[in-house]
Amino acid sequence: MPFKTRVTEMLGIEHPIVQGGMQGVGYAELASAVSNAGGLGTLTALTQPSPEALREEIERCRSMTDKPFAVNITVLPTILPPDYKAYAQAVIDGGVKIVETAGTQQVREIWEMVKPHGVTVLHKCTAVRHALSAEKHGCDIISIDGFECAGHPGEDDIPGLILIPSAADKVKIPMLASGGIGDGRGLVAALALGAEGINMGTRFCATKEAPIHDNVKAKYVENDERGTNLIFRKFKNTARVGKNEVSDEVVTISERPDATFDDIRHLVAGAVGRELLQSGDLTKGIFWAGMVQGLIHDVPTCKELIERIVGDAEAIVKERLGAMLA
């Protein structure tokens, strides 16, 4: 095992590589494949239609791997919020010992529920101040997300090269680096910047086991580092998505001075996004994607990807960097 960190020790995994929770993607097929390959796979709670369905998915994942895996619970403002505590109870009942959280301060209620049951809490943040707050309130591991990431990068626009070491200077608990990481170079860079592992989302979408249509995976390979759009900026809820004709239209509409969210709601609804992932029809909606698309050139298995990342990272440290020491 070339890389042993506090993250690998705390999570009981072989390699310091975590698959982040992703709506519509974090099913047992992907999570178990990542865990079996020595990383940490993650189920996405709210991908399941009910807490009972999550219980069943946890059992399905457990039937596919005997390695640790996590469940993501993301708490976001919504008109009709799901029963987050019921989903958390499903995690407890299922005996899962690692939870990844993201979103509003309401996640602390989830932490209070799960931690007495020996659950390790991994929380995703997009700012140093948020990471320090999470640490103060009992989080075990921070995942710090740079501006390059897919999903919601926050409103500060700080890229990983600055955000990761800035957080490492102040946060005492272990930290994962997230956003723009997809190969061994990214792992080495993250460790050099002060993180103790990496969290990848988009890169794991472009794997054989990711339960999404091959057309979407092909789009990740086709797009380069410019292949994303930032949407919802006007509404202070910035999101980075893959560049396609639908997200281009969302940007165009949003730039109108009188534009409201209702003008784009039909284009960004979760239902049409899920349809896109399953049908492969890229004209149906938006799909999450980070700038790391510029580093995605194939669709390997999770095992092949993780072994490549770790092998390349080890070679970089021992050979390339080692040769530079006078």
MOUR-V913688 format. One record per residue. RES is the residue in three letters. PSI is psi in degrees with one decimal (999 if undefined). Layout:
res={RES,RES}
psi={PSI,PSI}
This chain:
res={MET,PRO,PHE,LYS,THR,ARG,VAL,THR,GLU,MET,LEU,GLY,ILE,GLU,HIS,PRO,ILE,VAL,GLN,GLY,GLY,MET,GLN,GLY,VAL,GLY,TYR,ALA,GLU,LEU,ALA,SER,ALA,VAL,SER,ASN,ALA,GLY,GLY,LEU,GLY,THR,LEU,THR,ALA,LEU,THR,GLN,PRO,SER,PRO,GLU,ALA,LEU,ARG,GLU,GLU,ILE,GLU,ARG,CYS,ARG,SER,MET,THR,ASP,LYS,PRO,PHE,ALA,VAL,ASN,ILE,THR,VAL,LEU,PRO,THR,ILE,LEU,PRO,PRO,ASP,TYR,LYS,ALA,TYR,ALA,GLN,ALA,VAL,ILE,ASP,GLY,GLY,VAL,LYS,ILE,VAL,GLU,THR,ALA,GLY,THR,GLN,GLN,VAL,ARG,GLU,ILE,TRP,GLU,MET,VAL,LYS,PRO,HIS,GLY,VAL,THR,VAL,LEU,HIS,LYS,CYS,THR,ALA,VAL,ARG,HIS,ALA,LEU,SER,ALA,GLU,LYS,HIS,GLY,CYS,ASP,ILE,ILE,SER,ILE,ASP,GLY,PHE,GLU,CYS,ALA,GLY,HIS,PRO,GLY,GLU,ASP,ASP,ILE,PRO,GLY,LEU,ILE,LEU,ILE,PRO,SER,ALA,ALA,ASP,LYS,VAL,LYS,ILE,PRO,MET,LEU,ALA,SER,GLY,GLY,ILE,GLY,ASP,GLY,ARG,GLY,LEU,VAL,ALA,ALA,LEU,ALA,LEU,GLY,ALA,GLU,GLY,ILE,ASN,MET,GLY,THR,ARG,PHE,CYS,ALA,THR,LYS,GLU,ALA,PRO,ILE,HIS,ASP,ASN,VAL,LYS,ALA,LYS,TYR,VAL,GLU,ASN,ASP,GLU,ARG,GLY,THR,ASN,LEU,ILE,PHE,ARG,LYS,PHE,LYS,ASN,THR,ALA,ARG,VAL,GLY,LYS,ASN,GLU,VAL,SER,ASP,GLU,VAL,VAL,THR,ILE,SER,GLU,ARG,PRO,ASP,ALA,THR,PHE,ASP,ASP,ILE,ARG,HIS,LEU,VAL,ALA,GLY,ALA,VAL,GLY,ARG,GLU,LEU,LEU,GLN,SER,GLY,ASP,LEU,THR,LYS,GLY,ILE,PHE,TRP,ALA,GLY,MET,VAL,GLN,GLY,LEU,ILE,HIS,ASP,VAL,PRO,THR,CYS,LYS,GLU,LEU,ILE,GLU,ARG,ILE,VAL,GLY,ASP,ALA,GLU,ALA,ILE,VAL,LYS,GLU,ARG,LEU,GLY,ALA,MET,LEU,ALA}
psi={104.7,-32.9,112.7,119.5,175.1,-29.6,-46.6,-36.5,-46.3,-36.0,-10.7,37.4,161.7,-41.4,145.9,58.7,121.3,136.3,115.8,154.7,134.1,127.0,129.5,-0.1,-32.0,66.3,173.8,-33.4,-46.7,-47.9,-44.6,-36.2,-41.3,-45.8,-42.0,-26.0,1.1,-2.7,-162.7,111.6,156.0,124.0,149.1,113.6,-48.8,-1.3,-26.2,141.2,-14.9,160.6,-36.5,-38.9,-36.1,-41.8,-43.0,-37.7,-35.7,-44.3,-36.7,-41.8,-41.0,-28.7,-12.9,-11.3,146.3,12.5,163.2,144.1,163.5,169.0,130.3,132.7,111.9,126.8,114.2,152.2,132.3,154.5,-42.1,81.1,143.5,170.6,83.9,-39.8,-31.8,-37.1,-41.0,-37.6,-34.9,-36.4,-46.5,-48.4,-31.9,-3.5,16.5,135.3,5.0,128.7,131.0,129.1,161.3,160.1,-147.9,173.8,-12.0,-18.5,-23.5,-28.2,-34.1,-43.8,-44.5,-31.5,-45.3,-31.4,-35.9,-13.7,17.6,24.1,132.3,129.7,123.4,119.6,133.8,129.8,155.5,8.9,149.1,-41.7,-35.4,-37.5,-42.7,-38.1,-42.4,-42.2,-44.7,-33.4,14.4,5.9,149.1,-36.7,137.8,137.8,109.6,119.5,114.7,168.6,-20.4,-14.4,158.0,164.9,-137.4,104.5,7.0,-169.5,6.2,-21.4,41.0,117.6,163.8,-34.2,-26.1,-42.9,-42.3,-54.5,-29.9,-42.0,-40.8,-29.3,-23.5,-29.9,130.9,-29.6,163.6,152.3,137.2,146.4,137.0,147.1,112.2,15.6,128.4,3.0,-175.8,-32.6,-39.6,-38.2,-47.0,-44.0,-43.8,-44.8,-39.3,-32.3,-6.8,-4.3,167.5,21.0,179.3,151.4,121.2,138.8,-69.0,-42.5,-35.0,-18.1,-30.5,57.6,162.6,-39.0,-13.3,125.7,54.7,163.5,146.6,-27.9,-36.7,-42.8,-40.0,-33.1,-37.6,-38.6,-39.7,-44.2,148.0,-166.1,-14.6,1.4,40.8,161.5,142.9,120.8,167.8,12.5,-40.5,-26.7,13.9,36.5,50.2,135.7,139.0,123.8,166.5,146.0,119.2,-177.6,-27.9,-47.1,-30.9,-41.7,-38.9,-44.1,-44.6,-46.7,-42.8,-23.9,-11.8,135.5,-33.0,11.2,141.1,169.2,-31.6,-24.9,-22.1,-3.1,-42.8,-22.6,-25.7,5.6,142.4,-33.9,-41.2,-31.3,-41.9,-37.4,-40.7,-46.5,-34.8,-35.8,-25.1,5.9,101.3,0.1,-2.1,-27.2,-157.1,161.0,144.4,137.0,143.4,174.9,-18.1,-11.6,-30.3,-13.6,3.0,115.9,-0.6,176.0,82.8,176.5,162.9,-37.8,-46.4,-41.7,-49.2,-42.7,-37.7,-46.4,-49.0,-42.4,-45.0,-40.4,-42.6,-42.6,-39.5,-45.6,-46.2,-37.1,-64.9,-52.6,-38.3,-37.3,-18.7,-11.7,123.8,999}
